[in-house]
Amino acid sequence: MNELINYLVEPYKTYETWQIWLELSATILGISSVVFSMLRNIWVFPTGIISTVIYVYILFVFGLLGDMLINVYYTAMSVYGWILWSKSSEDQVHVEVSWATRKEWKWGILLFILSVSLVTLVYYFKPWIDNQFSMSGVDLGLYHLDWANWLDVFTTSIFLVGMWFMAKQRIENWIFWIIGDLICIPMFLYKGLGITSIQYLVFTILASIGFYLWMKNSKKQDEINEIGLNG
């Protein structure tokens, strides 16, 4: 246990105090956002927006370009989701949820394929980006990617689809969050972001609860609709 704690703490010895507090703040806001999502509460979006904006900076510094891009996407999609939830919420706070249609699944698959392609392309040009956008002495390619970078490519795509389903108030969004969160735990631990790794462990637990709660709400709504039709 002590070895695990030391492994989590060791990287932070080289960080500035404000960097640690920045990551901790983003983590707390991120967890708060997931809790609001579990409760189908529209506050999922303002808390999520602040968290993702902070992570855009953190992930850029640590070279996780895929996750940086997905946080830029999260920010934009959160604004989109905020608008959708506001329109479909009777009390301006909570929304009703449902399962995705076959057409929405097709769009989800297309988003995943496009995301994998885009993030891979970004990593292809990473040597050029790291060289201050200069081609002097730069060899483009994917040779510099380690296993964490490749996981980053796929988790980015998984989360992109999950965020889209969440904005649409579809129950399947939790499935994508659970899969992506489980992958991110070892990835961020390997990158020296122990606080963020713990955050994704908490996310996995919360996403599992959220999946159950959204299914329960959908079933309850179906029963209410059936009673209304029969009545």
C-alpha positions in Angstrom: 0.0 0.0 0.0 2.8 2.4 0.9 4.5 1.6 -2.4 1.3 2.6 -4.3 1.0 5.8 -2.3 4.7 6.7 -3.0 4.1 5.9 -6.7 1.1 8.3 -6.8 2.9 11.1 -4.8 6.4 10.9 -6.3 5.6 12.8 -9.6 4.1 15.7 -7.7 7.4 16.5 -6.0 8.5 18.2 -9.2 5.3 20.1 -9.7 4.5 23.7 -8.7 1.9 24.1 -5.9 -0.5 25.9 -8.2 -0.3 23.0 -10.7 -1.3 20.5 -8.1 -4.2 22.7 -7.0 -5.2 23.2 -10.6 -5.4 19.4 -11.2 -7.2 18.9 -7.9 -9.8 21.6 -8.8 -10.4 20.1 -12.2 -10.9 16.7 -10.6 -13.4 17.9 -8.0 -15.4 19.7 -10.6 -15.2 16.7 -12.9 -16.6 14.4 -10.3 -19.3 16.9 -9.4 -20.3 17.0 -13.1 -20.7 13.2 -13.2 -22.8 13.3 -10.0 -25.1 15.9 -11.6 -25.3 13.8 -14.7 -26.3 10.7 -12.6 -29.1 12.8 -11.1 -30.1 14.1 -14.6 -29.4 17.6 -13.3 -28.5 20.3 -15.8 -25.7 21.5 -13.6 -23.7 18.7 -15.2 -22.8 21.2 -17.9 -21.5 24.3 -16.1 -19.3 22.3 -13.7 -18.1 20.1 -16.6 -17.2 23.1 -18.7 -14.9 24.6 -16.1 -13.3 21.2 -15.5 -12.7 20.5 -19.1 -11.2 23.9 -19.8 -8.7 23.3 -17.0 -7.8 19.9 -18.4 -7.2 21.3 -21.9 -4.2 23.1 -20.4 -3.1 20.2 -18.2 -3.2 17.6 -21.0 -1.4 19.9 -23.4 1.4 20.2 -21.0 1.6 16.4 -20.5 1.5 15.7 -24.2 -1.8 13.8 -24.2 -3.1 15.5 -27.3 -6.0 13.1 -27.9 -7.4 13.8 -24.5 -6.7 17.5 -24.8 -8.8 17.5 -28.0 -11.6 15.6 -26.4 -11.8 18.1 -23.6 -12.0 20.9 -26.2 -14.8 18.8 -27.7 -16.4 18.3 -24.3 -16.5 22.0 -23.8 -18.3 22.6 -27.1 -20.6 19.6 -26.6 -21.4 20.8 -23.1 -22.8 24.0 -24.5 -24.8 22.1 -27.0 -26.0 19.7 -24.4 -26.9 22.5 -22.0 -29.1 24.0 -24.7 -30.8 20.6 -25.5 -31.4 19.8 -21.8 -32.8 23.3 -21.2 -35.3 22.8 -24.0 -36.4 19.3 -23.0 -36.6 19.9 -19.2 -39.9 20.8 -17.7 -38.4 22.3 -14.5 -35.3 23.6 -16.3 -33.2 21.3 -14.1 -34.0 17.6 -14.7 -34.6 15.7 -18.0 -36.2 12.4 -19.0 -33.9 9.8 -20.6 -34.3 7.0 -23.1 -32.4 4.4 -25.2 -30.8 5.4 -28.4 -32.4 4.6 -31.8 -30.7 2.6 -34.5 -30.1 5.7 -36.5 -28.3 7.3 -33.5 -26.2 4.2 -33.1 -25.1 4.6 -36.7 -24.1 8.2 -36.1 -22.2 7.1 -32.9 -20.2 4.5 -34.9 -19.4 7.1 -37.5 -18.3 9.6 -34.8 -16.0 6.9 -33.4 -14.3 6.1 -36.7 -13.9 9.8 -37.5 -12.4 10.5 -34.1 -9.9 7.6 -34.3 -8.8 9.0 -37.7 -8.5 12.6 -36.5 -6.6 11.9 -33.3 -4.2 9.5 -35.1 -3.6 12.3 -37.6 -2.9 14.8 -34.8 -0.3 12.4 -33.3 1.3 12.0 -36.7 2.0 15.7 -36.7 3.0 15.8 -33.0 6.7 16.1 -33.7 6.0 19.2 -35.7 3.8 20.6 -33.0 6.4 19.8 -30.3 9.0 21.6 -32.5 7.1 24.9 -32.2 5.4 24.2 -35.6 8.7 24.1 -37.4 9.7 21.3 -39.8 13.4 21.9 -39.2 14.9 18.5 -38.3 11.4 16.9 -37.8 10.4 13.4 -38.9 6.6 13.0 -39.1 5.1 9.7 -38.2 3.7 7.5 -35.4 7.0 6.1 -34.3 7.0 8.1 -31.1 3.8 6.8 -29.7 3.9 4.5 -26.7 1.1 2.3 -25.4 -0.4 5.2 -23.4 -0.7 7.4 -26.5 -2.5 4.6 -28.4 -4.9 4.1 -25.5 -5.4 7.9 -25.6 -6.4 7.6 -29.3 -9.1 5.1 -28.5 -10.3 6.6 -25.2 -10.7 9.9 -26.9 -13.0 8.3 -29.5 -14.9 6.3 -26.8 -15.6 9.5 -24.8 -16.5 11.5 -27.8 -19.4 9.1 -28.6 -20.3 8.9 -24.9 -20.6 12.7 -24.7 -22.7 12.8 -27.8 -25.1 10.2 -26.4 -25.3 12.1 -23.1 -26.2 15.4 -24.8 -29.0 13.4 -26.5 -30.1 12.1 -23.1 -29.4 8.5 -24.2 -28.8 5.8 -21.5 -26.0 4.2 -23.6 -23.7 7.1 -22.8 -22.8 5.4 -19.5 -21.5 2.3 -21.3 -19.0 4.4 -23.1 -18.0 6.3 -20.0 -17.4 3.0 -18.0 -15.2 1.5 -20.8 -13.2 4.7 -21.3 -12.8 5.3 -17.5 -11.4 1.8 -16.9 -8.8 2.3 -19.7 -7.8 5.7 -18.3 -7.0 4.5 -14.8 -3.6 2.9 -15.8 -3.0 5.3 -18.6 -2.9 8.4 -16.3 -1.1 6.5 -13.6 1.6 5.7 -16.1 1.8 9.4 -17.1 2.3 10.5 -13.6 -1.1 12.1 -13.1 -2.1 10.1 -9.9 -4.9 12.5 -8.9 -6.5 12.2 -12.3 -6.1 8.4 -12.2 -8.0 8.2 -8.9 -10.6 10.5 -10.5 -11.2 8.0 -13.2 -11.6 5.2 -10.7 -14.3 7.3 -9.0 -15.8 8.0 -12.4 -16.1 4.2 -13.1 -18.0 3.7 -9.9 -20.3 6.8 -10.5 -20.9 5.8 -14.1 -22.0 2.3 -13.1 -24.5 3.9 -10.6 -25.5 6.4 -13.3 -26.2 3.7 -15.7 -28.5 2.0 -13.2 -30.3 5.2 -12.2 -30.9 6.2 -15.9 -32.3 2.7 -16.7 -34.5 2.9 -13.7 -35.8 6.3 -14.7 -36.5 5.2 -18.2 -38.4 2.1 -17.0 -40.5 4.3 -14.7 -41.2 6.7 -17.5 -42.3 3.9 -19.8 -44.7 2.6 -17.1 -46.2 6.1 -16.7 -46.6 6.4 -20.5 -48.2 2.9 -20.7 -50.7 3.8 -17.9 -51.5 7.1 -19.7 -52.2 5.2 -23.0 -54.3 2.6 -21.3 -56.1 5.2 -19.2 
